[in-house]
């Protein structure tokens, strides 16, 4: 069995394009993987095309040897787009190998770790700001819609939600995401105006009204430095009764000097505001980010 060709296929998903890699072997076997150029990975397709000659003609079951070769020939440009391209190829190799054996891919990776996953509603309400029509879901236009979204979370059986910051005061409803350079009056600034903090307060209150049960709030701020004015005097004033705060930076903070710096700054800001902060830590093998950790462990832990 040898790799005969690698093809990339692209599907219009409305907000962006979904990208797929199809690996075909000389005996008609197939392996699939998915990658993404719409969200930060521009150039992955070209990188795959550049690596393809090193894969074609090889036995897809010799995955480790192939992947090691791909890393070696791109030694001067590791990570980034190259990493994503190699990952797409490796996943297609895994899929082709598993299909040839007639087993799930997880059998090649040590077997399944669990039979069930606890889910939380990620980006709760976010896509309803701009893609309601395409997704055929209710739009989110005001705080009343946020209340309705909270009710839907409970009705569908979710026990946790993770959301973004919504703004309804200027122009069309949109998310406040300066860390991703989304359309916002504050891009590229990272210090939140008081109106943004007020919007966060009102949004959390609306979710609380809709959910009508105790909640553990997860507020995700993109990029390690974006906390600058969210967690200080302003937040305590806008969210009275705020008690224990848990800080959850990615698990690689111990080896990342930039993250360690902002970790210290955030602790200083919280202490100055008189807020109690507790740092959440977990082993890197249990997941890099908090969302990975919550999937691999229980939220109550």
C-alpha positions as CSV (number, residue, x, y, z in Angstrom):
1,X,0.0,0.0,0.0
2,X,1.5,3.3,-1.1
3,X,0.2,6.9,-1.1
4,X,-0.9,7.7,-4.6
5,X,-2.1,11.3,-4.2
6,X,-3.0,14.1,-1.8
7,X,-6.0,16.4,-2.6
8,X,-7.3,19.4,-0.8
9,X,-11.0,20.2,-1.0
10,X,-12.8,23.3,0.3
11,X,-16.4,23.9,1.3
12,X,-18.1,27.2,1.8
13,X,-19.4,27.3,5.4
14,X,-20.9,30.8,5.2
15,X,-18.7,32.6,7.7
16,X,-15.6,31.0,6.3
17,X,-14.3,28.0,4.3
18,X,-13.8,24.5,5.7
19,X,-10.7,22.8,4.4
20,X,-10.2,19.0,4.0
21,X,-7.3,16.8,2.9
22,X,-8.0,13.6,1.1
23,X,-5.2,11.0,0.9
24,X,-5.7,8.1,-1.6
25,X,-3.6,5.0,-1.8
26,X,-2.7,2.9,-4.8
27,X,-5.1,0.1,-3.7
28,X,-8.1,2.5,-3.4
29,X,-7.8,3.2,0.3
30,X,-8.7,6.7,1.6
31,X,-7.7,8.8,4.6
32,X,-9.3,12.1,5.6
33,X,-8.3,15.1,7.7
34,X,-9.5,18.6,8.3
35,X,-7.5,21.9,8.6
36,X,-8.4,25.5,8.5
37,X,-7.1,28.5,6.6
38,X,-10.0,30.9,7.4
39,X,-9.0,31.5,11.0
40,X,-5.3,32.3,11.2
41,X,-3.9,29.5,9.0
42,X,-3.5,31.3,5.7
43,X,-1.0,29.4,3.5
44,X,-1.6,25.8,4.9
45,X,-2.8,24.5,1.6
46,X,0.4,25.8,-0.2
47,X,2.5,24.2,2.6
48,X,0.7,20.9,2.1
49,X,1.4,21.0,-1.6
50,X,5.1,21.7,-0.9
51,X,5.3,18.7,1.4
52,X,3.2,16.3,-0.7
53,X,6.1,15.0,-2.9
54,X,7.7,13.6,0.3
55,X,4.6,11.7,1.1
56,X,3.5,10.3,-2.3
57,X,4.9,6.8,-2.9
58,X,5.4,6.1,0.8
59,X,3.6,3.5,2.9
60,X,1.0,5.5,4.9
61,X,1.4,3.0,7.8
62,X,5.0,4.2,8.3
63,X,3.5,7.4,9.8
64,X,6.3,8.2,12.3
65,X,9.0,7.9,9.6
66,X,7.1,10.2,7.2
67,X,6.2,12.8,9.8
68,X,9.8,12.9,11.1
69,X,11.0,13.5,7.6
70,X,8.6,16.4,7.1
71,X,9.8,18.0,10.3
72,X,13.4,17.5,9.2
73,X,13.0,19.2,5.8
74,X,11.4,22.2,7.4
75,X,13.7,22.5,10.4
76,X,14.4,26.2,9.7
77,X,10.7,27.1,9.9
78,X,9.1,25.0,12.6
79,X,5.7,25.7,14.0
80,X,3.0,27.9,12.6
81,X,1.7,27.1,9.1
82,X,4.3,24.3,8.7
83,X,3.0,22.6,11.9
84,X,-0.6,22.8,10.7
85,X,0.3,21.4,7.3
86,X,2.2,18.5,8.8
87,X,-0.6,17.9,11.3
88,X,-3.2,17.7,8.4
89,X,-1.0,15.1,6.6
90,X,-0.4,13.1,9.7
91,X,-4.1,12.9,10.6
92,X,-4.8,11.7,7.0
93,X,-2.1,9.1,7.4
94,X,-3.7,7.9,10.7
95,X,-7.1,7.7,9.1
96,X,-5.9,5.7,6.1
97,X,-4.0,3.3,8.4
98,X,-7.0,2.8,10.7
99,X,-9.4,2.3,7.7
100,X,-7.0,-0.3,6.3
101,X,-7.1,-2.2,9.6
102,X,-10.8,-1.7,10.0
103,X,-10.5,-0.1,13.4
104,X,-11.2,3.3,14.9
105,X,-8.2,5.7,14.9
106,X,-8.1,5.7,18.7
107,X,-7.0,2.0,18.6
108,X,-3.7,3.3,17.0
109,X,-3.3,5.8,19.9
110,X,-3.6,3.6,22.9
111,X,-7.4,3.0,23.0
112,X,-10.3,5.2,24.1
113,X,-10.0,7.2,27.4
114,X,-13.7,7.7,28.0
115,X,-17.1,6.8,26.8
116,X,-18.9,10.0,27.7
117,X,-17.9,13.7,27.7
118,X,-19.5,16.4,29.8
119,X,-20.2,19.4,27.5
120,X,-20.5,23.1,28.0
121,X,-22.0,25.5,25.5
122,X,-19.0,27.3,24.0
123,X,-19.2,30.8,22.5
124,X,-22.8,30.9,23.9
125,X,-24.7,33.4,21.8
126,X,-21.7,34.6,19.8
127,X,-22.7,33.2,16.4
128,X,-26.3,34.5,16.8
129,X,-24.8,38.0,16.6
130,X,-24.0,37.7,12.9
131,X,-24.8,34.3,11.5
132,X,-28.3,33.6,12.7
133,X,-29.8,33.5,9.2
134,X,-27.2,31.2,7.7
135,X,-27.3,28.9,10.7
136,X,-31.2,29.1,11.0
137,X,-31.1,29.9,14.7
138,X,-32.7,32.8,16.6
139,X,-30.7,36.1,16.3
140,X,-29.2,37.8,19.3
141,X,-30.0,41.5,19.1
142,X,-30.4,42.7,22.7
143,X,-30.3,41.6,26.4
144,X,-33.8,40.0,26.2
145,X,-32.3,37.7,23.6
146,X,-29.5,36.9,26.0
147,X,-32.1,35.9,28.6
148,X,-33.7,33.6,26.1
149,X,-30.4,32.1,25.2
150,X,-29.8,31.3,28.9
151,X,-33.2,29.5,29.1
152,X,-32.2,27.5,26.0
153,X,-28.9,26.5,27.6
154,X,-30.9,24.9,30.5
155,X,-33.6,23.4,28.3
156,X,-31.0,21.6,26.2
157,X,-29.4,20.0,29.3
158,X,-26.1,22.0,29.5
159,X,-24.7,22.5,32.9
160,X,-22.2,25.2,32.0
161,X,-21.7,27.9,29.4
162,X,-18.8,29.9,28.1
163,X,-19.4,33.2,26.4
164,X,-17.9,36.3,24.8
165,X,-18.5,39.9,25.6
166,X,-21.5,41.4,23.6
167,X,-22.0,45.1,22.8
168,X,-25.4,46.5,21.8
169,X,-24.7,50.2,22.2
170,X,-22.9,51.2,18.9
171,X,-24.1,50.0,15.5
172,X,-25.0,46.4,14.9
173,X,-24.7,44.0,17.8
174,X,-21.2,42.5,17.9
175,X,-18.6,40.9,20.1
176,X,-15.9,42.8,21.9
177,X,-12.8,40.9,20.7
178,X,-9.8,43.3,20.3
179,X,-7.4,40.5,20.8
180,X,-8.5,39.0,17.5
181,X,-8.8,42.4,15.8
182,X,-12.5,41.9,15.3
183,X,-14.6,44.9,14.1
184,X,-14.6,47.2,17.2
185,X,-13.9,50.8,18.0
186,X,-11.1,49.8,20.4
187,X,-9.0,47.7,18.0
188,X,-6.0,47.5,18.5
189,X,-6.3,48.9,22.0
190,X,-6.6,46.4,24.8
191,X,-7.8,48.6,27.7
192,X,-11.6,48.2,28.1
193,X,-13.7,51.3,28.3
194,X,-16.2,51.6,31.1
195,X,-19.1,51.0,28.7
196,X,-17.6,47.6,27.8
197,X,-17.4,46.6,31.5
198,X,-20.9,47.8,32.0
199,X,-22.0,45.7,29.0
200,X,-20.3,42.7,30.5
201,X,-22.2,43.3,33.8
202,X,-25.6,43.5,32.0
203,X,-24.8,40.5,29.9
204,X,-24.0,38.3,32.9
205,X,-27.1,39.5,34.7
206,X,-29.2,38.6,31.6
207,X,-27.7,35.1,31.4
208,X,-28.3,34.6,35.1
209,X,-31.9,35.6,34.7
210,X,-32.4,33.1,31.9
211,X,-30.5,30.2,33.5
212,X,-32.1,30.8,37.0
213,X,-29.6,28.6,38.9
214,X,-26.1,29.0,40.4
215,X,-23.5,29.5,37.7
216,X,-19.8,29.2,37.5
217,X,-18.8,32.0,35.1
218,X,-16.0,31.5,32.6
219,X,-15.0,34.8,31.0
220,X,-12.5,34.3,28.2
221,X,-10.2,37.1,27.3
222,X,-8.1,36.6,24.2
223,X,-4.4,37.1,24.6
224,X,-2.6,37.2,27.9
225,X,-2.4,41.0,28.2
226,X,-6.1,41.8,27.7
227,X,-7.0,41.7,31.3
228,X,-5.4,45.1,31.9
229,X,-8.5,47.0,33.0
230,X,-11.1,44.2,33.2
231,X,-9.9,42.9,36.6
232,X,-9.3,45.9,38.7
233,X,-11.4,48.6,40.5
234,X,-13.7,48.9,37.6
235,X,-14.8,45.3,37.6
236,X,-15.4,45.3,41.4
237,X,-17.6,48.4,41.0
238,X,-19.6,47.0,38.1
239,X,-20.1,43.5,39.6
240,X,-20.9,44.0,43.3
241,X,-20.7,40.9,45.4
242,X,-17.9,39.5,43.3
243,X,-16.1,37.1,45.5
244,X,-13.6,34.3,44.7
245,X,-11.9,34.7,41.3
246,X,-10.0,31.9,39.7
247,X,-7.2,32.7,37.2
248,X,-6.7,30.0,34.5
249,X,-3.8,30.7,32.1
250,X,-2.8,28.0,29.7
251,X,-0.8,25.2,31.3
252,X,2.4,26.2,29.5
253,X,2.7,29.4,31.6
254,X,5.5,27.9,33.6
255,X,7.8,27.9,30.6
256,X,6.5,31.1,28.8
257,X,8.1,34.2,30.1
258,X,5.5,36.5,28.5
259,X,2.7,34.6,30.2
260,X,4.5,34.6,33.5
261,X,4.9,38.4,33.3
262,X,1.2,39.0,32.7
263,X,0.3,36.4,35.4
264,X,2.1,38.6,37.9
265,X,0.5,41.8,36.6
266,X,-3.0,40.3,36.9
267,X,-2.3,39.2,40.5
268,X,-1.2,42.7,41.4
269,X,-4.3,44.2,39.8
270,X,-6.6,41.9,41.7
271,X,-4.9,42.4,45.0
272,X,-5.0,46.2,44.5
273,X,-8.8,45.9,43.9
274,X,-9.2,43.9,47.1
275,X,-10.3,40.8,45.3
276,X,-9.5,37.2,46.3
277,X,-7.7,35.3,43.6
278,X,-6.8,31.7,43.3
279,X,-4.6,30.3,40.6
280,X,-5.9,27.1,38.8
281,X,-3.1,24.8,37.8
282,X,-3.2,21.4,36.0
283,X,-0.6,19.2,34.3
284,X,0.0,20.0,30.7
285,X,-0.8,16.5,29.7
286,X,-4.4,17.1,30.9
287,X,-4.8,19.8,28.4
288,X,-3.2,23.1,27.4
289,X,-6.2,25.4,27.9
290,X,-8.9,25.5,30.5
291,X,-11.5,24.2,28.0
292,X,-9.2,21.1,27.4
293,X,-8.9,20.6,31.1
294,X,-12.7,20.8,31.7
295,X,-13.2,18.2,29.0
296,X,-10.5,15.8,30.4
297,X,-11.6,16.3,34.1
298,X,-14.8,17.3,35.9
299,X,-15.7,21.0,36.2
300,X,-16.3,20.4,39.9
301,X,-12.6,19.4,40.4
